[in-house]
């Protein structure tokens, strides 16, 4: 049973095991379960049977739940149930749901315990681990939030068996990203025909991908240094999500964003890693992009969390597993955007 320890000031364990959802337990007598509306009934039934929550709150699927209005409704439900300071909030769903649930836990009564049960590949590899919680604003993604580490994370690969293939593939973007920035062995494993939840090697690959993030956040929880490297591909990705009003999902946007970052890396003298990102896009088969205007996207990139008073900063790669953070001149961003757009936009668009 792979158990990944996340250290730091608030250590916790990530359990990766078939049946982890059924074995999940918390030491709190009063709990609230925040549930992704898109989940199959079977997953919700399993979680409720294991965790016996006092309150269950269903929230919209995907990024539709990451709004201040939805957060307000969740907090009101917790308050109406009179849940005390020693209660716990449990998030069950994809990365958006766990982001919302974690932020609700961080803000209700100035902070109650939080547990995460991610049900998507993207949620397991990325969103559920690391303690970043929050919601979106019309002005950009994840602009309101808090660092609030979970007390435990349960990753049950059996729940991935019910995912539509496209949802599974979009979640693989974060695992592939971890291969680019830290563990190159993941690149071939993610693109292998064996990379599916029913295969005997899947749990180990999933665990190795999670371990990359666990190691980074153990060393840098609040993104003072290397945690920024986990945002490889995300600067453009978040802008794509915002401009398309989440018509392009996070995982698909990250796939596109990684290729843009690889092109920028090559432009600035790094090893040409674009064959890797092209191969991933061919495997991922992301949703086709609409026509995108650089200036529209750049307005959102300027509000990216890695930006500072001097401007936008990008995570780029000198080579595999050699990330760095740098500012890129606007003319370079615009020129490389043209190259990227020509490669990723369908001829009929």
Secondary structure, 3 states (H helix, E strand, C coil): CEEEEECCCCCEEEEECCCHHHHCCCCCCCEEEEEECCCCHHHHHHHHHHHCCCEEEEECCHHHHCCHHHHHHHHHHHHHCCCCCCCEEEEEECHHHHHHHHHHHHHHHHCCEEEEEECCHHHHHHHCCCCEEEEEECCEEEEEEEECCCCEEEECHHHHHHCCHHHHHHHHHHHHHHHHHCCCHHHHHHHCCCCCCCCCCHHHHHHHHHHHHHHHHHHCCCCCCHHHHHHCCHHHHHHHHHHCCCCCCHHHHHHHHHHHHHHHHHHCCCCCCHHHHHHHHHHHCCCCCCCCCHHHHHHHHCCCCCCECCECEEEEEEECCEEEEEECCHHHHHHHHHHHHHHHCCCCC
